[in-house]
Amino acid sequence: MKRIWETALVVLSCILVAAAAGLGMEQQEMVVFRVKDHMVGCDGYEGNSRCFMVQKGAAVGSDNWDVLREPIEGFKYEEGYTYDLSVRMELVPNPDTDQSRYRYELVEILSKTKTP
């Protein structure tokens, strides 16, 4: 009887590990970002002292801007332009204390507008 419980426990553990691994793949989403035409000073990750000002999702077009301390992988920013971007936002599993919970990756530049 003890052997059956041990086997059941091992099988259940394997199922839980597999389910957790599957959840990690689903913890990403596509988001539209608007990136402001200038950066601001900040205490960013990896020693960045200049950060993006962004609007995300439904906030695009509003008066509300957030500081984005993390880089957007693949994005070549040019000061003086406002960008609308399609960005993949992925949850980082078990980030270090000095690491962001999210990783951002450029999917597409939707628009690039020179600021007058």
N, C-alpha and C positions, 0 to 999 in steps of 0.2 A: 504494500500500500504506500509506503514511504517513497518508493521508486516512482510510482505513478505521479505523486505530488511533485517530485523533483522534475520529472519530465514535463509536466504541465507548466511548471514555473519557468523552465527554460523556453518552452514554446511561446508562452505569453510574453516573456522578455523580448524574444526575437520579433514578435508582432509589434510590440510597442516601439522598438528601435526602428523598424521599417516604417511605421506610421510617422514617427517624428522626422525621419529623413525625407519622406514624401511631403510633409508640411513645409519644409524649408524651401522646396522648389516653388510652392505656391505663394510664398511670402514676398512677392514682388508685384509691382503694378506700374502701369504706364501713366505718367502725369504730364500735363502741360505746364511749363514754367514760363513766366515772363521775367527776363533778367534786365535790370535797370542799366542805364547807359554809363554808370560809374560805380566803382567799388567803394567800400567804406573800411575804415580801420576797425580791427576786431582781434580777439584772441581766438584764432582758428585752430583746427587740428593740424598736426604736423608742423607747427610753428608758423602757419600762415598769419600774416598780419593785415592782409587785405581780403575782404570777403565780398561775395555777391549780395546784392539786394534783389530778392525775388518775390514774385507772387505765384502761388501754386493753385492749380485746379480752378475752383469756383471763385477764388480771390483775384484771378486775372482780370485786369481792367478796373479794379477798385482803387481806393486810396491807401490800402494797407499793404505794407512791404515788410518782409521778414529777412533777417540776416541768414545767409546760408554759409556756414563755416567750412563745409566740405567741398572738395573739388567736384566738378562734373567731368568724368572721364571722357576724353575724346572731344571736348569743347575747347575751341581756340577763341578766347574772348578778345575783343578789340574795343577799347574804351571809346565812348562817343556814339555807340550804337545800342539800341534796345532790341533784345532778341525775344522771340517766342520759340520755345524748344519743346520737342517731344522727348521726355526723359524716362528712362527705366529706373525706378526707385526700388531698391532691394534691401530687405532687412538683413543685417549682418548677424549671424548666430554667435552668441557669446563674445561680444566685442571686448577688447581690452579697456581698461579704465580711461585711457587717453584716446580711444578710438570712437568714432561715431557709430550709432546704431544703424545708420543707413549708408548705402553706397549708391552713388548716382552715376548713370551712364547715358551719354547723348545717343539718342536714336536718330533724330532728324532736326535740322534747323528749319522751322516753319516760316519764320520771317526774320529779317535783319534790317532795321530802320535807322538811318542816320538821324541823330538828334540835332535839331536846329540850334 
